[in-house]
């Protein structure tokens, strides 16, 4: 009789534990911000750009890079997507979506840290893609430095993150060549080049600084960031900051945390290859010399 009671107690505890895990859910709101000076600096690689075109591109880049996102998470999975809002009157939605795809924009970013997989839906050149792949595992270097973010004590961690060939958020002006021979080659290239991207490149990797709080012990963070012993509340890649502005634990209204399913299924590598090939095709049609992807 006593053995039966003990067995029943363990079964009941297991059921309650599983139920609690399913019920637990949190919400975090993040704001991404890139300084106007940095956006302007990114365009310094194209000296032939007219002031009007430069101003228009700066404004559009700012609109794409500065957004608000919502992360809904439980103990094993999360969905991260842009906060829905109405487009301003007269705003060219098609062009904004195109630029968003160039700058790493996406619909829903789903990651399952238990299974170590992610899915993200993207629209590019009028086609829907669904990227499914293994979660990238950054080699985080844990630091002892702390600071307060939204009332939470956060610890610093850094890592080197490889840059996807289809992500132009770290677009930068190419370094000036030093030697006379290289200067001549560059001059000849410039005379033949007509494409906007000439003079720019995307680096191979970037140093990431993250701030996480053990006070919220979930292995989650914005976008594809994860792998720290606490919720990541801030990420800085040296150009753009993603900062958590609000956290709600045990939300009353539960969000449906599931992977997106629409679009042609591809791996990240396959999507990058499709993206780069299409961009080169567009260049050739326009008479450009070729983009630089820092690879």
Phi and psi in degrees as GROMACS dihedral restraints (atoms count N, CA, C in turn):
[ dihedral_restraints ]
;  ai    aj    ak    al  type     phi  dphi    fc
    3     4     5     6     1   -65.5    20    10
    4     5     6     7     1   -38.0    20    10
    6     7     8     9     1   -64.5    20    10
    7     8     9    10     1   -37.7    20    10
    9    10    11    12     1   -66.2    20    10
   10    11    12    13     1   -38.4    20    10
   12    13    14    15     1   -66.0    20    10
   13    14    15    16     1   -43.1    20    10
   15    16    17    18     1   -63.0    20    10
   16    17    18    19     1   -44.1    20    10
   18    19    20    21     1   -60.7    20    10
   19    20    21    22     1   -45.0    20    10
   21    22    23    24     1   -61.3    20    10
   22    23    24    25     1   -39.2    20    10
   24    25    26    27     1   -63.7    20    10
   25    26    27    28     1   -41.7    20    10
   27    28    29    30     1   -66.8    20    10
   28    29    30    31     1   -40.6    20    10
   30    31    32    33     1   -62.7    20    10
   31    32    33    34     1   -44.6    20    10
   33    34    35    36     1   -63.8    20    10
   34    35    36    37     1   -40.3    20    10
   36    37    38    39     1   -63.2    20    10
   37    38    39    40     1   -40.5    20    10
   39    40    41    42     1   -63.1    20    10
   40    41    42    43     1   -43.0    20    10
   42    43    44    45     1   -63.4    20    10
   43    44    45    46     1   -44.1    20    10
   45    46    47    48     1   -65.8    20    10
   46    47    48    49     1   -36.9    20    10
   48    49    50    51     1   -65.5    20    10
   49    50    51    52     1   -46.7    20    10
   51    52    53    54     1   -62.1    20    10
   52    53    54    55     1   -42.1    20    10
   54    55    56    57     1   -62.6    20    10
   55    56    57    58     1   -41.9    20    10
   57    58    59    60     1   -64.4    20    10
   58    59    60    61     1   -38.5    20    10
   60    61    62    63     1   -64.8    20    10
   61    62    63    64     1   -39.4    20    10
   63    64    65    66     1   -69.8    20    10
   64    65    66    67     1   -35.0    20    10
   66    67    68    69     1   -78.0    20    10
   67    68    69    70     1   -32.2    20    10
   69    70    71    72     1   -62.6    20    10
   70    71    72    73     1   131.2    20    10
   72    73    74    75     1  -158.4    20    10
   73    74    75    76     1   144.1    20    10
   75    76    77    78     1  -129.3    20    10
   76    77    78    79     1   166.5    20    10
   78    79    80    81     1  -137.2    20    10
   79    80    81    82     1   134.7    20    10
   81    82    83    84     1  -132.8    20    10
   82    83    84    85     1   135.3    20    10
   84    85    86    87     1  -105.7    20    10
   85    86    87    88     1   131.9    20    10
   87    88    89    90     1  -123.3    20    10
   88    89    90    91     1   144.9    20    10
   90    91    92    93     1  -118.3    20    10
   91    92    93    94     1   127.8    20    10
   93    94    95    96     1   -98.1    20    10
   94    95    96    97     1   139.0    20    10
   96    97    98    99     1  -143.4    20    10
   97    98    99   100     1   131.0    20    10
   99   100   101   102     1  -121.9    20    10
  100   101   102   103     1   130.6    20    10
  102   103   104   105     1   -63.7    20    10
  103   104   105   106     1   146.0    20    10
  105   106   107   108     1   -60.5    20    10
  106   107   108   109     1   -35.8    20    10
  108   109   110   111     1   -63.7    20    10
  109   110   111   112     1   -38.7    20    10
  111   112   113   114     1   -70.3    20    10
  112   113   114   115     1   -40.7    20    10
  114   115   116   117     1   -59.9    20    10
  115   116   117   118     1   -43.9    20    10
  117   118   119   120     1   -64.0    20    10
  118   119   120   121     1   -39.9    20    10
  120   121   122   123     1   -64.4    20    10
  121   122   123   124     1   -33.5    20    10
  123   124   125   126     1   -63.7    20    10
  124   125   126   127     1   -24.1    20    10
  126   127   128   129     1   -93.2    20    10
  127   128   129   130     1     2.6    20    10
  129   130   131   132     1   -68.7    20    10
  130   131   132   133     1   -13.4    20    10
  132   133   134   135     1   -73.6    20    10
  133   134   135   136     1   -17.5    20    10
  135   136   137   138     1  -111.6    20    10
  136   137   138   139     1    97.8    20    10
  138   139   140   141     1   -75.8    20    10
  139   140   141   142     1   -18.7    20    10
  141   142   143   144     1   -88.8    20    10
  142   143   144   145     1     0.8    20    10
  144   145   146   147     1   -70.6    20    10
  145   146   147   148     1   132.3    20    10
  147   148   149   150     1   -72.1    20    10
  148   149   150   151     1   154.3    20    10
  150   151   152   153     1   -56.8    20    10
  151   152   153   154     1   -38.4    20    10
  153   154   155   156     1   -66.4    20    10
  154   155   156   157     1   -43.8    20    10
  156   157   158   159     1   -65.8    20    10
  157   158   159   160     1   -41.5    20    10
  159   160   161   162     1   -60.6    20    10
  160   161   162   163     1   -45.4    20    10
  162   163   164   165     1   -62.4    20    10
  163   164   165   166     1   -42.6    20    10
  165   166   167   168     1   -62.6    20    10
  166   167   168   169     1   -44.4    20    10
  168   169   170   171     1   -66.9    20    10
  169   170   171   172     1   -39.8    20    10
  171   172   173   174     1   -59.7    20    10
  172   173   174   175     1   -44.1    20    10
  174   175   176   177     1   -65.0    20    10
  175   176   177   178     1   -40.9    20    10
  177   178   179   180     1   -70.1    20    10
  178   179   180   181     1   -39.2    20    10
  180   181   182   183     1   -63.4    20    10
  181   182   183   184     1   -40.3    20    10
  183   184   185   186     1   -63.1    20    10
  184   185   186   187     1   -41.3    20    10
  186   187   188   189     1   -63.9    20    10
  187   188   189   190     1   -34.5    20    10
  189   190   191   192     1   -79.5    20    10
  190   191   192   193     1   -38.9    20    10
  192   193   194   195     1   -81.5    20    10
  193   194   195   196     1   -23.5    20    10
  195   196   197   198     1  -107.4    20    10
  196   197   198   199     1    98.6    20    10
  198   199   200   201     1  -138.4    20    10
  199   200   201   202     1   171.6    20    10
  201   202   203   204     1  -114.7    20    10
  202   203   204   205     1   133.5    20    10
  204   205   206   207     1  -124.8    20    10
  205   206   207   208     1   155.6    20    10
  207   208   209   210     1  -121.8    20    10
  208   209   210   211     1   129.4    20    10
  210   211   212   213     1  -109.6    20    10
  211   212   213   214     1   115.9    20    10
  213   214   215   216     1  -102.6    20    10
  214   215   216   217     1   128.2    20    10
  216   217   218   219     1  -140.9    20    10
  217   218   219   220     1   152.4    20    10
  219   220   221   222     1  -124.1    20    10
  220   221   222   223     1  -156.7    20    10
  222   223   224   225     1   -76.4    20    10
  223   224   225   226     1   -17.6    20    10
  225   226   227   228     1  -125.2    20    10
  226   227   228   229     1   -21.1    20    10
  228   229   230   231     1  -141.8    20    10
  229   230   231   232     1   167.0    20    10
  231   232   233   234     1  -156.2    20    10
  232   233   234   235     1   159.3    20    10
  234   235   236   237     1  -128.4    20    10
  235   236   237   238     1   137.6    20    10
  237   238   239   240     1  -129.2    20    10
  238   239   240   241     1   119.7    20    10
  240   241   242   243     1  -149.1    20    10
  241   242   243   244     1   159.3    20    10
  243   244   245   246     1   -67.1    20    10
  244   245   246   247     1   141.3    20    10
  246   247   248   249     1   -66.2    20    10
  247   248   249   250     1   128.9    20    10
  249   250   251   252     1   -70.2    20    10
  250   251   252   253     1   136.1    20    10
  252   253   254   255     1  -154.3    20    10
  253   254   255   256     1   157.3    20    10
  255   256   257   258     1   -76.2    20    10
  256   257   258   259     1   142.1    20    10
  258   259   260   261     1   -74.3    20    10
  259   260   261   262     1   145.3    20    10
  261   262   263   264     1   -66.5    20    10
  262   263   264   265     1   146.6    20    10
  264   265   266   267     1   -56.3    20    10
  265   266   267   268     1   134.4    20    10
  267   268   269   270     1    83.7    20    10
  268   269   270   271     1    -2.0    20    10
  270   271   272   273     1   -79.0    20    10
  271   272   273   274     1   133.3    20    10
  273   274   275   276     1   -82.0    20    10
  274   275   276   277     1    95.4    20    10
  276   277   278   279     1   -61.2    20    10
  277   278   279   280     1   -38.3    20    10
  279   280   281   282     1   -62.6    20    10
  280   281   282   283     1   -46.2    20    10
  282   283   284   285     1   -65.8    20    10
  283   284   285   286     1   -38.3    20    10
  285   286   287   288     1   -65.5    20    10
  286   287   288   289     1   -39.6    20    10
  288   289   290   291     1   -66.1    20    10
  289   290   291   292     1   -37.8    20    10
  291   292   293   294     1   -62.2    20    10
  292   293   294   295     1   -48.1    20    10
  294   295   296   297     1   -65.2    20    10
  295   296   297   298     1   -35.3    20    10
  297   298   299   300     1   -62.2    20    10
  298   299   300   301     1   -39.5    20    10
  300   301   302   303     1   -66.4    20    10
  301   302   303   304     1   -35.6    20    10
  303   304   305   306     1   -65.4    20    10
  304   305   306   307     1   -36.4    20    10
  306   307   308   309     1   -99.3    20    10
  307   308   309   310     1    28.3    20    10
  309   310   311   312     1    83.4    20    10
  310   311   312   313     1    10.3    20    10
  312   313   314   315     1   -66.1    20    10
  313   314   315   316     1   153.0    20    10
  315   316   317   318     1  -155.6    20    10
  316   317   318   319     1   171.7    20    10
  318   319   320   321     1   -84.9    20    10
  319   320   321   322     1   -82.6    20    10
  321   322   323   324     1  -119.4    20    10
  322   323   324   325     1   125.6    20    10
  324   325   326   327     1  -104.5    20    10
  325   326   327   328     1   110.0    20    10
  327   328   329   330     1  -106.3    20    10
  328   329   330   331     1   133.3    20    10
  330   331   332   333     1  -137.8    20    10
  331   332   333   334     1   140.2    20    10
  333   334   335   336     1  -116.3    20    10
  334   335   336   337     1   104.8    20    10
  336   337   338   339     1   -75.9    20    10
  337   338   339   340     1   -16.8    20    10
  339   340   341   342     1   -75.7    20    10
  340   341   342   343     1   -44.1    20    10
  342   343   344   345     1   -91.3    20    10
  343   344   345   346     1    -8.6    20    10
  345   346   347   348     1    59.2    20    10
  346   347   348   349     1    47.7    20    10
  348   349   350   351     1  -132.9    20    10
  349   350   351   352     1   160.8    20    10
  351   352   353   354     1  -143.4    20    10
  352   353   354   355     1   157.9    20    10
  354   355   356   357     1  -138.5    20    10
  355   356   357   358     1   139.6    20    10
  357   358   359   360     1  -146.4    20    10
  358   359   360   361     1   132.9    20    10
  360   361   362   363     1   -96.8    20    10
  361   362   363   364     1   137.3    20    10
  363   364   365   366     1  -136.4    20    10
  364   365   366   367     1   145.5    20    10
  366   367   368   369     1  -110.4    20    10
  367   368   369   370     1   127.2    20    10
  369   370   371   372     1  -141.6    20    10
  370   371   372   373     1   123.5    20    10
  372   373   374   375     1    54.0    20    10
  373   374   375   376     1    41.2    20    10
  375   376   377   378     1    79.5    20    10
  376   377   378   379     1     5.4    20    10
  378   379   380   381     1  -116.4    20    10
  379   380   381   382     1   145.3    20    10
  381   382   383   384     1   -95.8    20    10
  382   383   384   385     1   129.6    20    10
  384   385   386   387     1  -122.2    20    10
  385   386   387   388     1   147.1    20    10
  387   388   389   390     1  -124.5    20    10
  388   389   390   391     1   105.5    20    10
  390   391   392   393     1   -84.7    20    10
  391   392   393   394     1   124.4    20    10
  393   394   395   396     1  -126.1    20    10
  394   395   396   397     1   127.2    20    10
  396   397   398   399     1  -162.2    20    10
  397   398   399   400     1   174.3    20    10
  399   400   401   402     1   -75.2    20    10
  400   401   402   403     1   142.3    20    10
  402   403   404   405     1   -62.6    20    10
  403   404   405   406     1   130.0    20    10
  405   406   407   408     1   -66.5    20    10
  406   407   408   409     1   134.3    20    10
  408   409   410   411     1  -106.6    20    10
  409   410   411   412     1   102.7    20    10
  411   412   413   414     1   -74.6    20    10
  412   413   414   415     1   145.2    20    10
  414   415   416   417     1   -88.7    20    10
  415   416   417   418     1    86.9    20    10
  417   418   419   420     1   -69.9    20    10
  418   419   420   421     1   136.4    20    10
  420   421   422   423     1  -103.8    20    10
  421   422   423   424     1   112.8    20    10
  423   424   425   426     1   -78.1    20    10
  424   425   426   427     1   132.5    20    10
  426   427   428   429     1  -112.4    20    10
  427   428   429   430     1   162.6    20    10
  429   430   431   432     1   -92.7    20    10
  430   431   432   433     1   -11.6    20    10
  432   433   434   435     1   -65.9    20    10
  433   434   435   436     1   140.6    20    10
  435   436   437   438     1  -129.5    20    10
  436   437   438   439     1   161.3    20    10
  438   439   440   441     1  -161.1    20    10
  439   440   441   442     1   165.8    20    10
  441   442   443   444     1   -93.6    20    10
  442   443   444   445     1   130.4    20    10
  444   445   446   447     1  -129.6    20    10
  445   446   447   448     1   110.9    20    10
  447   448   449   450     1    60.5    20    10
  448   449   450   451     1    31.1    20    10
  450   451   452   453     1    88.5    20    10
  451   452   453   454     1    -3.3    20    10
  453   454   455   456     1  -103.0    20    10
  454   455   456   457     1   141.3    20    10
  456   457   458   459     1   -78.9    20    10
  457   458   459   460     1   120.7    20    10
  459   460   461   462     1  -115.4    20    10
  460   461   462   463     1   148.1    20    10
  462   463   464   465     1  -110.8    20    10
  463   464   465   466     1   148.3    20    10
  465   466   467   468     1   -87.2    20    10
  466   467   468   469     1   141.6    20    10
  468   469   470   471     1  -144.1    20    10
  469   470   471   472     1   143.8    20    10
  471   472   473   474     1  -127.3    20    10
  472   473   474   475     1   155.9    20    10
  474   475   476   477     1  -160.1    20    10
  475   476   477   478     1   158.8    20    10
  477   478   479   480     1   -99.6    20    10
  478   479   480   481     1   121.2    20    10
  480   481   482   483     1  -109.0    20    10
  481   482   483   484     1   124.7    20    10
  483   484   485   486     1   -65.0    20    10
  484   485   486   487     1   144.5    20    10
  486   487   488   489     1   -98.8    20    10
  487   488   489   490     1   129.5    20    10
  489   490   491   492     1   -66.7    20    10
  490   491   492   493     1   141.5    20    10
  492   493   494   495     1   -65.0    20    10
  493   494   495   496     1   -14.4    20    10
  495   496   497   498     1  -102.6    20    10
  496   497   498   499     1     7.6    20    10
  498   499   500   501     1  -109.9    20    10
  499   500   501   502     1   107.5    20    10
  501   502   503   504     1   -94.7    20    10
  502   503   504   505     1    14.0    20    10
  504   505   506   507     1   -65.8    20    10
  505   506   507   508     1   -22.9    20    10
  507   508   509   510     1  -103.8    20    10
  508   509   510   511     1    24.8    20    10
  510   511   512   513     1   -54.8    20    10
  511   512   513   514     1   135.7    20    10
  513   514   515   516     1  -146.9    20    10
  514   515   516   517     1   160.7    20    10
  516   517   518   519     1   -69.6    20    10
  517   518   519   520     1   141.4    20    10
  519   520   521   522     1   -68.5    20    10
  520   521   522   523     1   146.7    20    10
  522   523   524   525     1   -65.3    20    10
  523   524   525   526     1   143.0    20    10
  525   526   527   528     1   -69.1    20    10
  526   527   528   529     1   137.6    20    10
  528   529   530   531     1   -75.6    20    10
  529   530   531   532     1   147.6    20    10
  531   532   533   534     1   -93.9    20    10
  532   533   534   535     1   -46.6    20    10
  534   535   536   537     1   -77.9    20    10
  535   536   537   538     1   158.5    20    10
  537   538   539   540     1   -64.1    20    10
  538   539   540   541     1   -38.0    20    10
  540   541   542   543     1   -62.0    20    10
  541   542   543   544     1   -43.9    20    10
  543   544   545   546     1   -68.5    20    10
  544   545   546   547     1   -33.3    20    10
  546   547   548   549     1   -64.7    20    10
  547   548   549   550     1   -39.4    20    10
  549   550   551   552     1   -65.8    20    10
  550   551   552   553     1   -42.1    20    10
  552   553   554   555     1   -61.7    20    10
  553   554   555   556     1   -39.8    20    10
  555   556   557   558     1   -67.9    20    10
  556   557   558   559     1   -37.7    20    10
  558   559   560   561     1   -64.8    20    10
  559   560   561   562     1   -43.9    20    10
  561   562   563   564     1   -64.3    20    10
  562   563   564   565     1   -40.9    20    10
  564   565   566   567     1   -63.4    20    10
  565   566   567   568     1   -41.6    20    10
  567   568   569   570     1   -64.7    20    10
  568   569   570   571     1   -36.0    20    10
  570   571   572   573     1   -66.6    20    10
  571   572   573   574     1   -30.2    20    10
  573   574   575   576     1   -91.2    20    10
  574   575   576   577     1   -19.9    20    10
  576   577   578   579     1   -81.4    20    10
  577   578   579   580     1   139.0    20    10
  579   580   581   582     1  -130.9    20    10
  580   581   582   583     1    -4.0    20    10
  582   583   584   585     1   -82.8    20    10
  583   584   585   586     1   144.5    20    10
  585   586   587   588     1   -57.1    20    10
  586   587   588   589     1   -34.6    20    10
  588   589   590   591     1   -76.4    20    10
  589   590   591   592     1   -12.4    20    10
  591   592   593   594     1   -61.6    20    10
  592   593   594   595     1   132.2    20    10
  594   595   596   597     1   100.4    20    10
  595   596   597   598     1    -1.5    20    10
  597   598   599   600     1  -124.5    20    10
  598   599   600   601     1   162.2    20    10
  600   601   602   603     1  -153.4    20    10
  601   602   603   604     1   162.0    20    10
  603   604   605   606     1  -113.8    20    10
  604   605   606   607     1   125.5    20    10
  606   607   608   609     1   -67.6    20    10
  607   608   609   610     1   162.4    20    10
  609   610   611   612     1   -72.7    20    10
  610   611   612   613     1   -35.4    20    10
  612   613   614   615     1  -152.2    20    10
  613   614   615   616     1   172.1    20    10
  615   616   617   618     1  -147.6    20    10
  616   617   618   619     1   148.4    20    10
  618   619   620   621     1   -83.5    20    10
  619   620   621   622     1   126.5    20    10
  621   622   623   624     1  -107.1    20    10
  622   623   624   625     1   133.5    20    10
  624   625   626   627     1  -114.6    20    10
  625   626   627   628     1   123.0    20    10
  627   628   629   630     1  -120.8    20    10
  628   629   630   631     1   150.4    20    10
  630   631   632   633     1  -124.2    20    10
  631   632   633   634     1   120.8    20    10
  633   634   635   636     1  -123.6    20    10
  634   635   636   637     1   155.4    20    10
  636   637   638   639     1  -120.9    20    10
  637   638   639   640     1   120.4    20    10
  639   640   641   642     1   -66.6    20    10
  640   641   642   643     1   -12.3    20    10
  642   643   644   645     1   -67.3    20    10
  643   644   645   646     1   -19.8    20    10
  645   646   647   648     1  -120.9    20    10
  646   647   648   649     1    87.5    20    10
  648   649   650   651     1   -77.2    20    10
  649   650   651   652     1    63.8    20    10
  651   652   653   654     1  -123.5    20    10
  652   653   654   655     1   145.7    20    10
  654   655   656   657     1   -88.1    20    10
  655   656   657   658     1    58.8    20    10
  657   658   659   660     1  -134.4    20    10
  658   659   660   661     1   171.6    20    10
  660   661   662   663     1  -177.0    20    10
  661   662   663   664     1   178.5    20    10
  663   664   665   666     1   -69.1    20    10
  664   665   666   667     1   155.1    20    10
  666   667   668   669     1    48.7    20    10
  667   668   669   670     1  -127.0    20    10
  669   670   671   672     1   -94.6    20    10
  670   671   672   673     1    11.0    20    10
  672   673   674   675     1   -82.4    20    10
  673   674   675   676     1   135.3    20    10
  675   676   677   678     1  -167.9    20    10
  676   677   678   679     1  -174.8    20    10
  678   679   680   681     1    93.0    20    10
  679   680   681   682     1    11.9    20    10
  681   682   683   684     1  -115.1    20    10
  682   683   684   685     1   154.1    20    10
  684   685   686   687     1   -77.7    20    10
  685   686   687   688     1    56.2    20    10
  687   688   689   690     1   160.0    20    10
  688   689   690   691     1   158.7    20    10
  690   691   692   693     1   -62.9    20    10
  691   692   693   694     1   130.6    20    10
  693   694   695   696     1   -79.8    20    10
  694   695   696   697     1   119.4    20    10
  696   697   698   699     1  -101.0    20    10
  697   698   699   700     1   -16.3    20    10
  699   700   701   702     1  -150.1    20    10
  700   701   702   703     1   138.9    20    10
  702   703   704   705     1  -134.0    20    10
  703   704   705   706     1   134.3    20    10
  705   706   707   708     1  -134.1    20    10
  706   707   708   709     1   122.3    20    10
  708   709   710   711     1  -103.6    20    10
  709   710   711   712     1    15.4    20    10
  711   712   713   714     1    92.4    20    10
  712   713   714   715     1   -16.5    20    10
  714   715   716   717     1  -124.9    20    10
  715   716   717   718     1   -43.0    20    10
  717   718   719   720     1  -121.4    20    10
  718   719   720   721     1   138.3    20    10
  720   721   722   723     1  -111.2    20    10
  721   722   723   724     1   130.6    20    10
  723   724   725   726     1  -108.4    20    10
  724   725   726   727     1   112.4    20    10
  726   727   728   729     1  -120.1    20    10
  727   728   729   730     1   130.3    20    10
  729   730   731   732     1   -75.0    20    10
  730   731   732   733     1   127.5    20    10
  732   733   734   735     1  -109.0    20    10
  733   734   735   736     1   -10.6    20    10
  735   736   737   738     1  -161.6    20    10
  736   737   738   739     1   137.8    20    10
  738   739   740   741     1  -130.7    20    10
  739   740   741   742     1   132.4    20    10
  741   742   743   744     1  -126.8    20    10
  742   743   744   745     1   119.4    20    10
  744   745   746   747     1   -97.9    20    10
  745   746   747   748     1   147.6    20    10
  747   748   749   750     1    50.7    20    10
  748   749   750   751     1    56.8    20    10
  750   751   752   753     1   -60.3    20    10
  751   752   753   754     1   141.6    20    10
  753   754   755   756     1   -69.9    20    10
  754   755   756   757     1   -43.3    20    10
  756   757   758   759     1   -91.4    20    10
  757   758   759   760     1   114.7    20    10
  759   760   761   762     1   -83.9    20    10
  760   761   762   763     1   130.0    20    10
  762   763   764   765     1   -83.7    20    10
  763   764   765   766     1   152.9    20    10
  765   766   767   768     1   -85.0    20    10
  766   767   768   769     1   109.7    20    10
  768   769   770   771     1   -97.9    20    10
  769   770   771   772     1    93.9    20    10
  771   772   773   774     1  -144.5    20    10
  772   773   774   775     1   157.3    20    10
  774   775   776   777     1   -70.4    20    10
  775   776   777   778     1   144.1    20    10
  777   778   779   780     1   -64.0    20    10
  778   779   780   781     1   156.3    20    10
  780   781   782   783     1  -130.4    20    10
  781   782   783   784     1    -7.3    20    10
  783   784   785   786     1   -89.6    20    10
  784   785   786   787     1   142.5    20    10
  786   787   788   789     1   115.6    20    10
  787   788   789   790     1   164.0    20    10
  789   790   791   792     1   -71.4    20    10
  790   791   792   793     1   123.9    20    10
  792   793   794   795     1   -76.7    20    10
  793   794   795   796     1   125.2    20    10
  795   796   797   798     1  -142.6    20    10
  796   797   798   799     1   161.5    20    10
  798   799   800   801     1   -84.1    20    10
  799   800   801   802     1   169.9    20    10
  801   802   803   804     1   -61.8    20    10
  802   803   804   805     1   -41.8    20    10
  804   805   806   807     1   -62.4    20    10
  805   806   807   808     1   -42.9    20    10
  807   808   809   810     1   -64.4    20    10
  808   809   810   811     1   -41.0    20    10
  810   811   812   813     1   -64.5    20    10
  811   812   813   814     1   -43.2    20    10
  813   814   815   816     1   -58.7    20    10
  814   815   816   817     1   -42.1    20    10
  816   817   818   819     1   -65.4    20    10
  817   818   819   820     1   -40.8    20    10
  819   820   821   822     1   -63.8    20    10
  820   821   822   823     1   -45.0    20    10
  822   823   824   825     1   -60.8    20    10
  823   824   825   826     1   -50.9    20    10
  825   826   827   828     1   -65.3    20    10
  826   827   828   829     1   -41.5    20    10
  828   829   830   831     1   -62.2    20    10
  829   830   831   832     1   -40.6    20    10
  831   832   833   834     1   -68.4    20    10
  832   833   834   835     1   -39.5    20    10
  834   835   836   837     1   -65.0    20    10
  835   836   837   838     1   -40.6    20    10
  837   838   839   840     1   -66.2    20    10
  838   839   840   841     1   -36.6    20    10
  840   841   842   843     1   -62.6    20    10
  841   842   843   844     1   -42.1    20    10
  843   844   845   846     1   -64.4    20    10
  844   845   846   847     1   -39.5    20    10
  846   847   848   849     1   -60.9    20    10
  847   848   849   850     1   -48.6    20    10
  849   850   851   852     1   -61.2    20    10
  850   851   852   853     1   -35.9    20    10
  852   853   854   855     1   -67.3    20    10
  853   854   855   856     1   -30.1    20    10
  855   856   857   858     1   -93.5    20    10
  856   857   858   859     1    -2.6    20    10
  858   859   860   861     1    87.2    20    10
  859   860   861   862     1    13.2    20    10
  861   862   863   864     1   -76.4    20    10
  862   863   864   865     1   167.1    20    10
  864   865   866   867     1   -89.6    20    10
  865   866   867   868     1   -21.6    20    10
  867   868   869   870     1   133.8    20    10
  868   869   870   871     1   137.3    20    10
  870   871   872   873     1   -79.7    20    10
  871   872   873   874     1   158.1    20    10
  873   874   875   876     1  -112.3    20    10
  874   875   876   877     1   125.0    20    10
  876   877   878   879     1  -112.4    20    10
  877   878   879   880     1    12.6    20    10
  879   880   881   882     1    66.7    20    10
  880   881   882   883     1    25.5    20    10
